[in-house]
Amino acid sequence: MLTDSEILELKKLLNQKNKIVITSHTNPDGDAIGSTLAMYHYLVKLGNSVEMLLPNKFPEFYSWLPDSDKIVLYDKSSKYAQTILKEADIIFSLDYNALHRLGALAEIVKNTSGKKILIDHHIDPEYESFDYCLSDVVTSSTGELIFDFISKMGDEELIDKKIGEAIYTGIVTDTGSFSFSCNRPETYIITSKLVSVGVDAQKIHKLIYDTFSENRLRLLGYAISERMIVWEELHTALIYLTKSDLKKYNYQVGDTEGVVNYPLSMDKVNMSLLISEKDNQLRLSFRSKGDFSVNDLARKHFNGGGHKNAAGGKTNEDIDGLIERLKTVLQDYVQELNYKITL
């Protein structure tokens, strides 16, 4: 967390009309997009010159957020991205705990001279890579931490509908519409404050979740009916999608978002995995119920990590080999996976 002296330093720093670049992780999700835009609107209000920079494309169903069209994508505008990073006085690192999560941007950001400010809620932050760190792993989302940061700067009154919509997007998507990581009263207090500045929670839910294309809905149906494996003895279910599966349903960025959550609706399933074949690599998304830590599983076996109940990983294995290895690895977690949630 930020110390009192660091808060004073940052207040002074952010009111000096700086050149600022806001960054977030590869394959940005709702929390990454929402946090980036909320911070952008806030810093512009302070009179800074601000750019938003992401490693690659984000899902189209977040494009309704004001000024999302101003986000620079490194894989489309690499030279411009390098220029703004080189000239930046300050670089904000939002919703990632280590520079390697920036992908191709990692080394460029590492070698910049601007002050680096981390705001994130993932486990094991890489403190040494940043000049200032606001890190809290029990907070629902980085969006919620953006609200906290603005409040710590003494600027809560600057949070308007536009900033509120972006923060709310981060909170609602990283809690699965308030179905996990949302047991802190502060999350609901902040949400109520966002509603009080004009955020329409019902409208935002429709804009994010009720925008499926026909292909995306058919892909979901295919994933559950044809590509889901249930290991009842391991209280685990997985869904796998090959390159050809994604091509068949004209995959667009974001089309697999949320698919991993569906198997958790089964009573006896306590962990769910989604395996997607993309960019000549297998990406893994893990979700769990209760106290089982998919973060530990992903870090130990699949070059990844994240939160206790939501994590990611990657591997260069083929799908069949990965599925066999998963079944073997999970034998060591049988007791931890065998539980029933009760009140």
N, C-alpha and C positions, 0 to 999 in steps of 0.2 A: 504494500500500500504506500501511498505518497505521504511523506512526513509534512509537518506544518511548514518547515522551511522550504521544501520542494514546491509546495502549493504556492507560496509567495513568489518563488522564482518563476514558476510557470505563469502566474498571473501577469507578472511584469513582461515576460517573454512574449506572450500572446497578444499583448497590446502595443507591440513595436512595429506593426505593419510589415510582417515577414512574408517571404516566399515560402509557401508550405505545400508539401505533397502528402496526400493521404493514401496509404497502401493497405491492401488486404490480401488474403491468401488465394492460391490457385483454386479453380473450380468454385468460385464464390457462391455462397448460399444466401438466404434471406438475412441472416445476422450480419454477414460481411457487407452486403449491399446497404442494408438499413443503417448500420453503424457508420459506414463511409459517408453516406449522404447526410446523416444527422450532423456529423462533425463538420462536414463541408459547409452546410448552411450556418452553423454556429460561428465558425471561423470567419466566414465572409461578413457576418454581422459585426465582427470585431474590427473589420477593415483590412484583413489580410488578403494577399493574393494567393488563391488556393487552387490546386489541381488535384484530381482524383485519379489514381492509377491502379489498375488491376492486371494480373498476369494474363488472363484470358476471359473469354465471353461468359456472361452470366445469363440465367434463364430469362426469356422474354416476359414471363409473367410478373417480373419486377419492374418492367419498363414504364409502368404508370407512375412510379415515384418521381416527383419533381426533380428535374435536372439530371436524371439518370443518363440522359443522352450526352452529358458532358464528361462522362467517365472515359478516360483514356485506357485502351487495351494494349498491353505491351506486345502481344503477338501480332497486332495490326499496325502499331506505330512505335516500333522499337527505338528509332533514332530520336523522335520527339521525347519519348519517355526517358531516355538517357540524359537528354539535355535538361529537362525540368528537375531531374534528381540531382544532377551536378550543380544546379543553381540554387537548390533548396536550402533555406536556412533551418528548416525544421521538417522532419519526416515523421508522420504518425503511422504507427504499426498497429492495425486494428484486427482483432479476432484471430490472431495467430500467436503462438508462444515461442517460435523460433524462426530465424530468417530462412531456413531451408524450405519452409512452407510457401515461400514466394516463387519457388521453381526457378525459372531462368532469370528472374529478377534478384535472386538472393545475393549473389556476389556483387552486383551493381550497387544495391542498397548498402551492403556491408562496407563498401569502399567509399561511400559518400561522406562528406565532412559535416553535413547538417546535424543538428541535435535530433536524437531519435527518442520518440516517446511511445512506449508500449501501453496499450489498453486492451486487456484480454482476460478471459476466464478459463483458459485451458490449464491442465495440470502441467507442472514442471516447466515454468517459463525460463527462457534463456536470458536471465537478468544481465549477464555480462555484455550482451549485444546492444543494450539500450542505456540511454542517459537517465531516463525517468521511466518508472513502471507503476502502473495502476493495474494490479493483478489480483483477482479474487475468484477462486475456483468454485465457491458456493453460490455465486451470483448466477441467475438464470441465463444470462446472455451478455454479449458485449454491448448490445443495445442498451441494456439496463445500466451498464457501467458508463456509457456515454452520458446518460442522465446524471449519474453520480458525479462524473468529472465536471460537467457544466455547473452543477450545484456547488462543488468544491471551489470552482473559480468565482463563486458569488454571482453567477449569471442565470440563475434558474428562471428569472423573469423573461429571459430572451427565448425561452422554449415556446415556440408558437406552433400552429397546426402543422406546418411543413416539417419542422424538426420532430414534432411529436409523431407524425405518421411514419417517419423513418425509424425512430426508436421503437415504436410499437411493432413495426414489421420485424425488427430483430428479435424482440421478446416473443411474439406469437409464433414465429417459425422455429426458434430454438427451444421452445417448450412444447412443440407439437400441439399448438392451440391449448396451452396450459394443461397438458396431460403428463408432463414429467419436468424435472428440474424447476419446480415452481412451488415449493413448500415454504418459502420465506414470505412473511407478511410484506416486506419491502417491495416485492415484485408487484403486488396488487395495489399498494399505496401509489407507486409510480404509475401504474396503469391507470388508476383513477385520475391522477393529475393530467395524464395525457388526454383522457376523455374530456376533462374539464377545459382544455385549450382547443377543443374542436375535433379531436380524432374520432372518426366514425368506425368503431371496431367491427360492426357488422359489414359495412361496405368493404373494408380492407380484407376481411376474411373471404368475401366473394371474389375480389380482385386477385387474390393469391391462389385460392383453392378451387374456385369454380371457373377455371379457364382452360380446362383440358381440351386438346384437339381430339378428333376422332381417333387418330393414330395413337395418341398417348393413352387413351382409355382402352383401346384394343390391346396395346402392349401390356398394360396392367393385367387385363384379363388373361392374356396368354402366359404372363409370368406366373400367375397363381395357378392356372389350370394345368400348364404343361412343364413349368420349370421349377416347381416347388418340391423340395424333399423334406420330409419330416422324420426326425430321429426321436421317436417318443421316449426311448430309454435315456436319451441325453437331454430331454426337454428343450430341444433345439430344432429350428427349421431354417432352411436356406433356400434362396432363390438365385438362380444363375441365368445370366443373359449373355449370349455369345455375340460376336460382331455381326453375324448373319441375322440373328434375331433382331438386333437394333436396326440393321439396314432394312429388313423386311417391313418394319413399322415406321420407317422414315424418321429415325431418332433425331430429336432436337435437344440442345442443351437444356437440362432440367426435367426431361421426360421421365427419368427414373427417380426423381426426388420423392421421397415418402414411401416408395415401394417396400423398403425394408421394414417399415412399421406394421404392415398388414399381418404377417404371421404371428405377431405378439398378441393379436386379438384372440388367439386360441388359448383355451384355459390351461393346457398342460405345457405350453411353450413359454420358456423363460428367457430364451435368447434367440434372436433372429439375425440372419446374415444376408446381404445381397452381394453377389459377385457379378461384376460387369466387365466385359472384355472391351477395353478402349485403349487406343494409342499403343498397341502392341504390348499391353500390360493388363494384368487383372487388378481391378480396384475392389476393395472390400469395404462394406459398411456394416457395422455391428450395432445392435440395439439390445438392451436387456431390461428386465424387470427387477425391482428390489435391489438387493445388495450385491448382485454379481457384477464384478468390474470388467467390462469389455475393454476398458482402457489398458488394464494389465495384460489381458490376453493379446490385444493388438500390438502392444509394445514388445512383448516377449517373443511373439511368434511371427508377426506379419509387418514388421518395419513401419509401425504406425503408432497410434495413440489418440487421445482425445479426452473424453469425460468418462465418469464411472459407467453411465448407462448409454453412452453414444460415442462411438469411436470409428476410426477408419484405418485402413492398411493397404498394402500393395505387394505384389509379387510377380515374378516373371515365369511362374509355373504355368503349365497348361491346366485347363479347368478340371479334367478328370483327375489329374495328379493332386491338385489342390483339394478337391473334395475328399479324396482318400486320406490325405494328410490331416485335414480338419477333423475327420472322424476319429483318427488316432489321437490327435492332440487333445480333443475334448474328453477322452477317457480319463484324463488326469483331473478333470473338473466335475466329474459326475455328482459328487456330494454337494458341491457348491451350487450346481444347477438344479438340484432336486429340492425345491422348496415351494411352498404355497403362500401367497400373500394373504394375510388376514388382518382384520382391524383389532 
